[in-house]
Amino acid sequence: MAVPLETMESLVGWTFPGGEFTIEAWENFLLYDVTVGPPPRHGFGHPIYAFHAPLAGMGISYQEFFDVCHAEAPDKIRAGEYDFIYNKPLQEGVTYAISGEIEHVERKRGNRAGLFDLVKFRLDMTEPDGTVACSAGNSWIFLRDDE
């Protein structure tokens, strides 16, 4: 039996515990190197940090988030879409506060996937002065038993 839709919809507004993430120069160098990018200039953080840093600093593990979303089994979770908004370049040495919330939950039915819940959430990377440098919009798909 699928989790009641009302239970899932009640997650809208749920906030992540949050945390911090610092872009270290050595890690940034390695990210540029492994992606065959030019060496970092002016202390700019690699754009992949918009994906990695918010998830690393959201304050809970992936499993804990899956539990919040009432995942039925590890093999019933799929990555959805990712959308990044850069308000300014990410920088080495800056400790970003990570915060965010679940913004939308929608129950859908797909021809191949069957019944599933689409959970959309946003995580912000905020500089010490309060400037949101980057927002990462994510969605994950939780397949549901259809009985």
N, C-alpha and C positions, 0 to 999 in steps of 0.2 A: 504494500500500500504506500503510495507516494505521501510525502510530507504535505500536510494541508497547505493550500495556497496562502491562507491567512497567516500561517506561521512564517512562511517565506517573506511575504510582504511586510511583516512586522520588523524585518531586518533593515528596512530603509531607514537611514539615519544612524545606524550603528556605527560607532567610531572606533577606529583602531587605537590600541594603547599608545602607539607611536614610539619614537626613539630618535636616535641620531645616526648620522653616517658622515664620515670624513673621507674625502677623496685624497688618498695618499699618493705622493708623487711617484713612488716606485711602482704601485699598482697601476696607476694611470699609464706610465711608460710601457708596462707589460701589455696592457689592453691595446694600446696603439700598435705595439709590435706584433701581437698575435693576430690582429685584424689587418696586418700589412698596411697600416696607415703611416703617414709621415710622423716623425717624432712630435710630441706635444709642444706647442708654442705658447708663450705668454701664460703658461699655467692653466690653459683650457683643459677641462676634463673631457674625456672621450664621451661622445653622445650616448654610448651604450649605458652610461651611468643612469640615464633617465629610466631605464628598465631595471637595472640591478639594484641601485641604491634604495629606492622606495620599498622594494620587497624585502631587502635585507634589514631595513630599519623600521618596519611597520609595527614592531613590538610583540609580535606573536609568530609562531612557526606556521608553515604552510598547513600542517596537520591541524593546528588549532583553528586556523581560518576555515578549513574544510569542515571541522566540527561545528563551527558557528553556522555554516551554511547547510548543515544537516546532510553532508555527503553520505551516500548509502554504502559506498565501497571505493577503494582506491582506483579501481578500473572504470569507475563511472564519473570521472572528473576529466574535463577537457579545457585546454586553454582557449580563450575566445579572442577578442580583438584587443589591440593595444593602441593608444593614441597619446602622443606626447605633445605638450605645449611648453615650448622654451620661451620664457620671458627674458632671459639673459643667459649668457654662456655659464656652464658649470665650471667651477674653479678648484684646482688643487689646493689643499690646505684648509679649505672651508669646511666647518662642521655644520651640516644641514640638519635642521629639525624635520623629522618625517611625521606627517599627520595625514589623516584622511578618514573617509567614511564610505559606507555603502550608499549609493545614490539611486539605484533602480533594481527592481527584481521583476522578472517577467516569466510567466510559464508559457511554454510553447510546445508544439508537437511537430516533429520532422518526419519525413518519409523514411529515412534511414535510422535516425537517432531515437525516434519515438518521443515519449514525454520527457521534457527537461526543463530545468530552471536556469535562466540566464541572469547572472548576478553581476551588476556593473558597480565598480567602485573607483574612487579617485584617491591617489596619494600625492601629497605636495612635498616638495623639497624647499624649505624655507631657510633663508640666510639668517644669521644672528641679528641683523637689523630689521627683520620682519618682512623682507622682500621675498615673495614666492618666486624662486628662480625657475622652477619647472613643476609642471603637474603631469602626472601619469594616470591616464584613464585606462582601466583594465576591465575585462569581463572574463568570467569563468563560467563554464557550463557544467551543470550537475545533472547527469542523467538520472531519471527516476523510474522505479518499477511502475508499470502501468496496470496494476491489478487492483 
